[in-house]
Amino acid sequence: MSAGDTHTHGSAEVAARVERRWATIAVIIVVGMALLAAFAGIHGATMPQPRVETTDPSRIHLSGEFVESNLGSVLEANGNVTVRAIGQQYSFTPACIVVPVDTPITMRATSADVVHGILIQGTNINTMLVPGYISEQLMRFTKTGDYLMPCQEFCSFGHEGMWGKVKVIDKADFANRAKGGGRLSCVGQ
């Protein structure tokens, strides 16, 4: 055996040892991440939500917070805006929501029939509407414009046509529209 063979054999052992170490580290990382995911999933499933609001989906149009006359945007006494909406096959009511720019907005929504989703494109606003439960989403828009709002949960045939719109307007314009009281929407505009 020559000196070159010994050197090659020694290098192969070192390389194999280093590869085993890195493989061990990779396995430890994967197992650790799997354990973290399992813990988070079990913890989330066993811990109740801090606040769950329910409603009767068969009666939401008849009485309570989600009657038709209460849907849309309203300027609250503290200057914040509350939006109430319903998702139902295959539309949002109201189909066009009007809100002011640079204002805290609380969207309260529910579903009348199956699971729907609200995704406001160009933002991080994304929530599910589950029959019998009220979803509350806090939001604030920093610029005016129109934002598409598709249903992002498959809700049956016709789902692809379930779109809404959020129209963000100037604060003064919104305040002017809200002077008369009632609920605001941009349906038909």
N, C-alpha and C positions, 0 to 999 in steps of 0.2 A: 504494500500500500504506500503510495507516494504522499508527499506533504500536501499536494494539491487535492488529493482525494479526501484527506482528513479535513482540510479547510472547507470543502464542499459539503461533506457530511455534517460538520459542525454548524454551518450556515443553515442547512435544512432543518436541523433540530431547533435552532433559535427561531426560525421562521414559523415552524409548527407550533412552538410554545407561545409565540406572540399571537398567532391566529387563534389558538384555544382561549387565550385571555380575552381577546376582543369578542369572540363568540360568546363567552361566558357573560361578559358585560352586556352584550346585546340581548341575551336571554333574560338577564336580570331586569333590564329596562322594560322589555315587553311584558314580563310577568308583573312588574311593579305597576305599569300603566293599566293592565287588565284588572289588578286588584283595586286600584283607584277608581276605575270606571264601575266596577261591581259595587264598591262602597257607596259611591255617589248615587247609583241607581237604587240600591236598597234603601239608603237614607232618604232619598226623595220620595220613594214609594211608601215608606212607613211614617214619615212626618207629615202631618196635615198642613195644608196651605194656611197661611196666617189669617186669611179672610176669604171665605167662599160665599158668594151671593147666588141664590137660586131664584128661579122664576118658573111659572107654569107655561111651557111653550104652547099649549093648546088655548091659552087665554091671553097671550101677550097683546093681541090686537083689541081686546075687549076692555081691559082695565089695567091700571097700574102705570108704571114708568114708561112702557113702550107702546102706549096707544098712539094712533097715527098723529094726533094733534100735538104730541110731545116729541116727535122725531125731528131731527135736524140740530142746528147749532143755536145756542142761547148764551148771551152775555150775562155772566153772574154778577152780583153786587160787588164782589172783590176784584173785578176786572178779568178774571179767568173765563174761559169758554168751556162749556160742556156740550158734547155732541152725543146724541143718542141715535142708534141705527139698528136695523134688523137685517139679517141675512136670511134669505129664503130662496128656494129653487125658483127661478134662476136669476135673482136680482138682489140688489141692496136697496133698502128703503131708508132714507132717500138715496136716489141713484147718484146725486151730486151733492157733496157737502161743501159748504163755504165756511172758511175760518180766517181769522186775521193772522198776519205775520208777527213774529216776535212776541207771542202771547202763550202762556201756559194753557194747554188744551187737554181736557180729559175726555177720551172717547169711551162711552159705555155702549156695549153692543151685545146682542144675543142672536140665537138662531131660532127660527120657527119650526124647522123640520129636521134637517140632518146637519152633520158637521160641515161648516164652511170656514174659510179663512180670509182674513183681511191682510193684504200686503200692499203697502203704499210704496210704489216704485220710486227709486232715488232716495229712499230714507231707510232707517233701520226699524221701521214700524212693521210688525208682523205678529198677528195674534190669531188664535183659533176661536171660532164661535161654536159653542157646543149647546145643543138644545137643553134647556133647563138650567143653564148657568149664565151668569152675566160676566162678560169679559171687560176689564177696564184697562185702558192703555193710555199712558201719559205721553204727550208729544208737544213739540214746539217746532215750527217751521221758520227758517232763517231768511227765506226769500220767497217772493210772490211767484205765482205761476200755477199751472195745472199739473196735477200728479195723478197718474192712472192708479186705480185700485182694483186689481183683479182678485177673484177668489182663488186662493192658492191651495185649497184642499179639494180634491176631486169629490164632487157632490152628486154625480150621476150624469146621464146624458144631458147635454145642454150646458154643462159646466164651462165649456170654452167660451160661451157668450155671457158669462156672469162677470161684468165689469162695472165699476163705479168710478167716480172722479172726485178728487179733492181740489177745490179751487181756493188758493191762498191769496187773499187780497190785502190791501193796505189797512192798517188799524183804524184810521179815521173813517174810511169808507165802510168798514164793518160796523163801527160804532153808529154811524149815520143810519145804516140799514136796520140796526137793532133798536133804534129809538122807539119804534112802534110796538115793541114787545113781540111776543110770539116766537116761533121757531123759524130759523132761516135755513134755506137750502138754495142751490143754484139750478134746480131742476127746471128745464125749459129755457135756460139762458144760453 
